[in-house]
């Protein structure tokens, strides 16, 4: 299953790179993010970014992100991005710009390797309206 997720991550990176990004997949390592690189040039500068990808089989209006993962992304000192794909569309959150996130404890798998064991973890629920880029079924919002 991890190989399938890596294929999806690489496909999104390929599409973003075709749109002016300069990203490298890091999914096979032990980093706390799935891609690292640069956003498209703006005002003569390229922002350094890290991206975490999530591919969900179910649609939820609020996108879940573990506090631990959020903290690790922010700690890189780069712009931290969170890309979520679900049956309704694609959402890109610029985490550094989000304010007043509320923590909620949720039962989550104890590891990212799709285990059945669940543990209580602090998470943020981020409303999809806070996404900087939203692509619904192929149409930009």
C-alpha positions in Angstrom: 0.0 0.0 0.0 2.9 2.4 0.8 4.1 2.0 -2.8 0.7 3.1 -4.1 0.7 6.2 -1.9 4.2 7.1 -3.1 2.9 6.9 -6.7 0.2 9.4 -5.8 2.7 11.7 -4.1 5.0 11.6 -7.1 2.2 12.2 -9.5 1.1 15.4 -7.6 4.8 16.5 -7.4 5.0 16.0 -11.2 1.9 18.2 -11.8 3.1 20.9 -9.4 6.6 20.9 -11.0 4.9 21.3 -14.4 3.2 24.4 -12.9 6.5 26.1 -11.9 7.3 24.4 -8.6 10.6 22.7 -8.0 9.9 19.8 -5.6 11.7 16.5 -4.8 9.9 13.5 -3.3 11.2 12.5 0.1 8.6 9.8 0.9 11.1 6.9 1.2 13.1 8.6 3.9 12.3 9.3 7.5 11.6 13.0 7.1 8.4 14.4 8.6 7.2 15.6 5.1 6.7 14.0 1.7 8.3 16.7 -0.6 10.8 19.5 -0.2 11.8 22.2 -2.6 10.6 25.6 -3.9 7.2 27.2 -4.7 6.9 29.1 -8.0 8.7 32.4 -8.3 6.9 35.4 -7.0 8.3 38.9 -7.1 11.7 37.5 -8.2 11.9 35.1 -5.2 11.3 31.4 -4.7 10.0 30.3 -1.3 11.4 27.2 0.3 8.7 24.7 1.1 7.9 21.3 2.6 4.7 19.5 1.8 2.8 16.7 3.6 0.4 14.8 1.4 -2.7 13.0 2.5 -4.9 10.9 0.3 -8.3 10.1 1.9 -10.9 7.6 0.7 -13.7 9.5 2.5 -14.8 13.1 2.3 -14.8 15.3 5.4 -15.4 19.1 5.4 -12.7 19.4 8.0 -9.3 18.0 7.2 -7.4 16.3 10.0 -3.7 17.0 10.7 -1.9 15.6 13.8 -0.4 18.3 16.0 2.9 16.4 16.0 3.0 16.5 12.2 2.1 20.2 12.1 4.8 21.0 14.6 7.5 19.1 12.6 6.5 20.8 9.4 6.7 24.3 11.0 10.0 23.5 12.7 11.7 23.1 9.3 11.8 26.9 9.0 10.3 26.6 5.5 6.8 27.4 4.4 4.8 24.3 5.5 2.1 23.1 3.1 -0.5 20.4 3.6 -2.0 18.8 0.5 -5.2 16.8 1.0 -6.9 14.7 -1.8 -10.4 13.3 -1.1 -13.3 12.1 -3.3 -14.5 15.8 -3.6 -11.3 17.4 -4.6 -7.8 18.7 -3.8 -6.9 21.2 -1.1 -3.6 23.0 -0.4 -3.2 24.6 3.0 -0.4 27.1 3.7 0.0 26.1 7.4 2.1 29.1 8.4 -0.9 31.3 7.5 -3.5 29.5 9.6 -4.5 31.2 12.9 -6.5 30.1 15.9 -6.3 26.3 15.3 -8.1 24.3 17.9 -6.7 21.0 19.2 -9.0 18.1 19.4 -8.0 14.6 20.6 -8.9 11.9 18.1 -8.3 8.2 17.7 -5.8 7.6 15.0 -3.7 4.7 13.9 -0.6 4.3 16.1 1.7 4.5 13.1 1.4 5.6 9.5 1.7 2.1 8.2 -2.1 1.4 8.3 -2.3 -0.5 11.5 -5.6 -1.5 13.1 -4.4 -0.3 16.6 -5.6 3.2 17.4 -4.4 5.7 20.0 -5.7 9.1 21.1 -3.7 11.8 19.5 -4.0 15.6 19.5 -5.1 16.8 16.1 -6.2 20.0 14.3 -9.4 19.9 12.2 -8.9 22.5 9.4 -12.0 23.6 7.5 -11.6 23.2 3.8 -12.5 26.9 3.3 -9.1 27.7 4.8 -7.3 26.1 1.9 -5.3 28.5 -0.3 -5.9 26.4 -3.4 -9.0 24.3 -3.9 -9.6 22.2 -7.0 -13.0 20.5 -7.0 -13.4 17.7 -9.5 -11.1 19.4 -11.9 -12.5 22.9 -11.6 -10.7 25.7 -9.6 -12.9 27.4 -7.0 
